[in-house]
Amino acid sequence: MVIFMDKKMIERINELAKKKKTEGLTEVEALEQKELYKKYLAEIRGQFSKTLDNVSVKESDGRVVPFKEAYGKKGQ
């Protein structure tokens, strides 16, 4: 499942983070924050993985191989 963070979701993450520092969060807000962080991290990891799909490594023997193949991370 791919989740895309929109501007409103990022603003809400920031609101909750600020509130947590200043006055604390309710139990419901803490759960909301946890879920938003989970979605945010999933998106960042997905973007990073896609970036690695476009990276190649030149081996010592001169072969150029995809990064994930070079480091045994196939299918991720």
PyMOL commands that set and color helices and strands:
alter all, ss='L'
color gray80, all
select helices_A, chain A and resi 7-22+27-53+67-70
alter helices_A, ss='H'
color red, helices_A
select strands_A, chain A and resi 56-58+64-66
alter strands_A, ss='S'
color yellow, strands_A
deselect
rebuild
show_as cartoon
